């Protein structure tokens, strides 16, 4: 089937400033220190210009309406910096960041191979300059129009769960396609840190509790990016549309104090967003469908069965046993696969982008 859809997609690209001389590093560090002072003070644009005369007026302008926290990155509007395309392999992109009148930092950018700034098809928006691990990074906010005229061969059903963060099944002619399990270690990381915080809480070591929480969030976030990238790459390689189970109301359906805590702490929404924006950037449609009956229906014979335990499904008709997450993912994919054979996608979604279409 061919999906015809135009969509405006956006994402953040991270580009590191490298090859900085000692003078350029000193100028950027001075800029970061001045910016910190600006956003820390409750002053108007005119007052900031008087207090910080040795810095470009654009930072006083940005700080006057972007005042939040002293730890905020340096905010740059689109017209505040300039990207130069050298067309060279060694360092294709350079950035020019003004410091004060007649003084600017001109430095090459090191970007990930997957990220590409193909101007003018990619539009650059307001961005941020961030100091991280002693280096400076430019966090570029970009967008582009993606024409999703996509002839797909199969459906990639993804079931999000507590035991395994994401279980994915690629539809094919085989009755039992091989599942792929992503993020098996997220639950163990969550449980270990919850146990650790409880023990530290008993000893009232609050400083360490905050540090552990931040470390846990960063670790899980890296895993979520890896999971979403693997799913999108698999869909891209197999010319497949991605189908996600709709988890709306999952917290209200959780029963028991322990299960409530587990479900509340699992980053399902964040993973869904990561998959959606990465897939849309590649021109891959993402469809959301209800998970109703997907956990209690046999994907092989469509008969009703039951979960013997949290990880095992048994069909009462054919007697087969399957991994419960695998069975759910296969049902999610097949559900939308059947619907797409009979329903026009544009008519079903109306003006709603494909990433938000719900079947």
N, C-alpha and C positions, 0 to 999 in steps of 0.2 A: 504494500500500500504506500502511496505517496502522500506526505503531509505538506501542505502549503501554508506557511505562516511566517510573517515578518515580526521580529521581536527586537526591542532595544535591550541589550544586556550590558552589565557593567561589572567591574571587578577592580581590585587593588593590586598593582604590580610593585614589587619591591626591587629597587635598583640601588646597589651600593656604590658610593663614591670611592674610587680607589686611585692609587698613584698620587695621593695628596702629598705635597711638599710640607715641610715644617711650617712655612708661612701660611699656606692655605689652611692647614689644620688649626693653626692659632687663630686665624680669622673666623673660622666656623665655630670654634669653642667660645670665642668672644661673643659671637652672635647668639649662641645658645644661652650664655650667661645673661646677656642683655635681655633676651626674650623672656627668660625666667623672671627677671626683675620687672619687666613690663606687665606681664599677666598677673603678677602678685599684687599690683597696686590698683586701687579703685580710682582710676583717673581717666579723664576724657582724652580725646586725640590731641587737642592743643596742649594739655598738661603733660602728656607723654612726650610730645615733641620738644617741650622745654626741658624736661627731665633727662631725655636721652637724645641730645643734639647730634651725637657722633654716629648715628645709625640711620639707615634709609627710612624715609617717612612711611614707606609701605608697611613696615613692621609695627609702627605706632598705630596706623590705621587698622591693621588686622587685630592687634592686641586690644584695641578699644572696644571692639564688638565681639571678640572671641575669648574674652576673659573668663576662665574657668578655674584652672589649677596651675600652680607653678611647674608641675611635671608634664603639662601638655606639650606635645611636639610643636615645632615651629610651623605655623599655618601659612601656606603660600597660595594665593589666588593664581588663576591661570596666567594672568598677565605679569605676575611677579617674577617668574623664572622663564628661561628659554631653553628648549632642547634643540640640539644641532645634530643632524644626521650626516656623518662623515662618509657613509657608504663603504667603510673599511672594515675588514674582518677583525683586526686587532682590537679596536674599540670603536664600534659603529656610532654609539650615542654619547654625546657630551652634554653637560648641563651648565648653564650660567646662572649663578645665584648672586644677586647684588648684596653688597654689604653696606656701603655708603656711596656718596657721590664720587664717581670716578674709580671706585674699587669694587671688584667682583671676584668671586671664585669660579674658575673655569676648570671643570674636572670630568674625566671619563666615567661612564656608568657601566657597572658589571651587572647584567641581568641574567635570569635563568634562561636556559635554552628554549624552554617551552613558551616563554613570554616573547611576544613580538609586537613592536610598535610600527605597524604599517600605516603610516600617515598618508592621506587624510582619512582613510576608512576608520581608523581608531581615533576617537576624540579624547583629548586630555582635559581633565577638570581640575578644580582646586585640589591641591595635594599637601603633603606634610614632609618636613625634614626632621628626621629622628636620629638621635645619638644612641647607639646600641653597642655594647661591648667595646667601647672606645673607638668605634667607627661611626661614620655618618651614612644614613640611608635615606633615599628619596622614595616615599610611599606615594606612587602615582595612582590617582583615581582616573580610570579610563572607561570608555563605553564604545560600543559599535552596534550597528544595525546588522542583525543576522537574519538572512532569508532561509527559513527552514523548509526548503523544498526537498524533503528527505525521503528517499525510497528505502524503507527498512526491510530487512529479511526476517527479523525475529524480535521477540520481546524479552527484555531483561527484568524479571520480577525481583524486587528487593523487599525482604521482610526485616524490619528493625525489631530487635528483641533485647531482653535483659541478659540472658546467658551469652549469646553471641550478638555483638553490636549490629551486624548486618549479614544476612544470608541471602545470596543471590542465585537465581536459576535462570539460565538462558533457554528459552523455548526452542525446540527442534523437533525433528520427526521422531526421535526416540521417545518412548513412553516415560522413561526415567532419566532425564538429563542430569549430568553431574552437578552438584551444588558447589558453590564457593562460599567459604566462611571467612568473614572479615572481623577483626577486632575482638578476638576471643579473650584478650588480656585486659580489656577495659573494666570488666566486672571485678577482677582480682585487684586491680589498682584502686578502684573505688572502695572495695571492702577493706583492703589493708589500711588505706588512709583514714577511713572512718574509725577503724579500731584504734589506730594510732592517735587520732584526735581525741578519742574518748579517754584514753589513758593519760594523755597530756593534760586534758581538761581536769581530770581528778587531781593532778598535781598543780593545776592552775598556771601552766607555762604558756601564757597567751601569745607571747612573741613567736615561739616555735610553731604554735598552731596556725598562725597567720602565714608563716613562711611555708609550711607544709601544704596549706590550701592553695597558695599561689603556684607551688611546684606541681601539684596535682593537676590544676587547671591547664598549665602549659603542656604537661605531658600528654594529657587526654586530647588536647586540641591538636597536637602534632599527629596523634593517631587518627583523629577524625579527618584531617587533611589527607593522610595516606590512604584511608579507606575510600573517601570520595574520589580521589584521583584514580585508584585502582578500578573502581566501578565504572567511572567514565571512560577510562582507557579500554576496558573490556567491552563496553557498549560500542565504542568507536571502532574497535577491531572487528566486531561482529555485525556492524551495520544494524544496531538494535536500538529500539526506543526503550527508555528506562521507565519502569512502573514502580511507584512507591506506595506502601500502605498508608492510609490516612490515620494518623494517631490522635486526632482531635478527641478529647474527652477521655484519654487513657488514664489520666490521673484520678478522675472521678470514678472510674470503674475499678480501680485498685482496691483490694480488700485486705484489711489488716494493717497494723502500724508498721511492721517490717516491710511489707510490699509497698506501702505508700512511700516510705523513705527511699527505697530502691528506685522506684519509678520516677520520683521527683528529682533524683540526682542524675538520672541518665540523660545525656545530651542529645535526645532524639531530634529535637527541632533544629539544633545547630548542624547536625549531620545532614538533615534534609536540605537545609539552605546551602551547605557546601556542595552537595551533589547537584542541586538545581543550577546554581550559578556557573559551576564548572562545565556542566553538560550543555547548558544554553550557549556558553561562549564557544563551544565546539560545534554548535548547530544541532545538538542532539535533543529531541523533545523529551520532557519529563512529565509524566502523567501521574496524578494521585487518584487512588481508588479506595473505596471502603474495604475494611478488613473483615466485614461481617461474614461469619461462617467459614472463613478461610482456614481457621485453626481446627475446625471440627469436620471438615469435608475431605475425603480422600481425593487427591489430585489424579489418581490413576483411574478410578471408576466412578467418581463423583458421588459416592455413597457416604452416608454419615458414619463417623467413627468417634473415637474418644482418645483423649490424651491419657495414657497409662500413668505417666508422670510428666514433669515439666519438659523433659527433653525427648519423649517418645510418643508417637502417634500410632494407633492401631485401628485399622479399618474393620468394621464389623461385617462387611459384605465379602470382600476378597481375602481378608485375613492378613494382608500385608502390614508390615511395621516399617515406619519411616522416622527419620529424625523430624521432630515437630517443627523446627524452624524451616527445614527444607520443604516440608509439606506445605507450610504457609506461604513461602516464597513462590512455589510452583503454582499454587492456587491464585495468588495475586497476579502473576503474569498471565495465566490462562484466562482469568476473568476479563481482563482488558483486551486480550488477544481476540476473544470471541466478540466483544462489543465493537471493536474496530473493524470487524468484517461487515458490520451492518449499519454503523452510525457514521455519518460524515463528521469528521473532527471539527471542521470550522463551524458547522451548525450546532454541534454539541457544546462547544466552548464559547460561541458568540464572539464578543470582543475581548474575552478573558484570555491572557497569554497562556500558552500550552503548559507552562510550568505550574499554573494554578488550576488547570482543568481537573475536575473531579468526576469520576464515573462511579 
